[in-house]
Amino acid sequence: MSLLVVGSVAFDAIETPFGKVDRTLGGAASYFALAAHHFTPVRVVGIVGEDFEDEHEAVFRNRPIDLAGLERAAGKSFFWSGVYSQNMNERTTLVTDLNVFATFSPKLPKSYLDSRFVFLGNIDPTLQRSVLKQMKQKPKIVGLDTMNYWIGGANEELRKTLKLVDILTINDDETRQLTGEHNLLKAAKHILRMGPSTLIIKRGEHGALMINKKFMFAAPAFPLEEVYDPTGAGDSFAGGFMGYLAGAGKVTEQSLRSAMIYGTVMGSFTVEKFGVERLASVKRRDIDARARVFAKLTAFKLK
Ligand code: AMP
């Protein structure tokens, strides 16, 4: 089933203990689309500037990624720069230049209006809601990502938007900030009263935890020898997760559990190289092979 994503398409400068890149294609919607299109066609809504050229668009070409909703505007694309701590568990943002993103107001092409699965990437919650308002029919599933900036600065708007959301993906700090609860299970119960019926707490190298009213499911991070750059892992997780669900076309306990595995697998590819490099080269057979290893890694029988 069709999957729409709205979010940033950006240039990033990234420094980790393993190296540095000055300007590489990034943005939440880029990672999301490159992860999700292996499972279902993806429709992108975003904005870029005149510095987004053919060579940058090339990475999306010859894949089921529709860029009809990627607006071109005068000026520069969104630019973000960050540096990671020695153990890569902490990230400091050095620069956020909104550029063309500052006046972004998502406009959905007609061909997108029937999307059945929608992912509202981390942008202003009012704009996230405006995407839903434009849809011809209520989507089957709406996912949402947000961050501390909006939880603190646009709390009321975010709460309004959350009422329209089925699946919320945030990290553990954001879960605590949104609810004022330190304990993640108590915080989850709180969030399940705000609108979403499923919460996914992303916990970096500790994996991800899914909680809804019926069941809980935990997936560890995939153990890797080479981790070069964690940027985009969360967006790739969301792309694998939502892509798998939209591809399956149904939301059941089984499909949600499998989606957690494919989300984890897509995040694990992203961190193996800088920017989108590894994600852009991965093949469906690599994804399935890693998912099978993951199934063995976590399988056990109670005697
Ligand atoms: P993640 O590592 O999954 O949190 O995502 C990192 C990506 O998010 C980078 O490629 C950035 O370009 C993008 N990004 C960083 N800050 C923002 C922001 N405030 N709004 C939208 N996208 C952002």
Residues whose N, C-alpha, C, O or C-beta is under 5 A from the ligand:
A	BS01	AMP	S8 A10 D12 G26 G27 A28 W80 N122 P230 T231 G232 A233 G234 D235
